Amino acid sequence: MLVKTYGSAVYGVDAITITVEVNVSQGIKFFLVGLPDNAVKESHQRIAAALKNNGYRIPGKEITINMAPADIRKEGSSYDLTLAMGILAASGQVTKPELTEEYVIMGELSLDGELRPIKGALPIAIKAQKEGFKGIILPAANAKEAAIVEGLAVYGANNIKEVIDFFNGINSMEKVTFDIQAEFENYDNLSGVDFADVKGQENVKRALEIAASGGHNAIVMGNYNTNN
C-alpha cells in the first residue's frame, strides 16, 4: 500500500514542502531514499522504539520510503513523526490514512514516543498555509509559534499516541490559537528597553536601524538573556 505524508525543510527563513512516499509490500527490507542525512537515517531506530513502547510496530515487510524532491538534502530529526505516520498509514495501522495527506506533520521522537521541539515552526506553518494544507501537526512546544499564521489549523501533540489517535478518530486534539494583540499587551513592560542598553552587537543594531528607517521587515534569531 502506498501512502503519502508531508513534512517541510527549512532553509534560512523559507520552507520547502517535502513529500514522504511510503510503500509497504512483500519482503523484509527497509529502504530510505531521497538524500536523507545521518540524522534522518537514524530515525528508523527511534521510530521502531517509539511505536513498540506505544503498542504499535514497524511491520516485518519491505518498506520503501522516498523523500521528494529527491535532489534536496533532508537534514535533522524533525522528520521522525512524518515518517512514522507514513509507515503506520501504509501498513494499515491507521484507520483513516487518507487524512494524513491533509496535514503537514513534523516532530522529533524520543524512544518512549514523546515529541521533542523542532526548529522553524513558523516558516513551516507559513508554507503549509500557502499550499492549502488543512492544518499542521507538530510538538506542543512549537504550536504557539505556528499558530501565529492565520487560516491554518494548528495542533500540538505531546506524544505520538495522541497523533495516532487523531488519525484513528479516537480524539480530535484541540486547535491551538494565538492572540497577537494580547501577546503584545503582555509585553508592555518592555517599553523602557533602549538600544543604548545593548552591549556590543553593533552590526545587528545597525541593521535594525536601517530596517526601521526604511520601513522594512527584519528578523533576529537567538536567545534573549536579561542578564546581558
Secondary structure as UniProt FT lines:
FT   STRAND          2..11
FT   TURN            12..13
FT   STRAND          14..25
FT   STRAND          30..33
FT   HELIX           38..41
FT   HELIX           43..52
FT   TURN            53..55
FT   STRAND          62..68
FT   TURN            70..71
FT   TURN            78..79
FT   HELIX           80..90
FT   TURN            91..92
FT   HELIX           97..102
FT   STRAND          103..105
FT   STRAND          108..109
FT   TURN            111..112
FT   STRAND          114..116
FT   HELIX           121..130
FT   TURN            131..132
FT   STRAND          135..139
FT   HELIX           140..146
FT   TURN            147..148
FT   TURN            150..151
FT   STRAND          153..157
FT   HELIX           160..167
FT   TURN            168..169
FT   HELIX           180..186
FT   HELIX           188..190
FT   TURN            191..192
FT   HELIX           195..197
FT   HELIX           202..214
FT   TURN            226..227
//
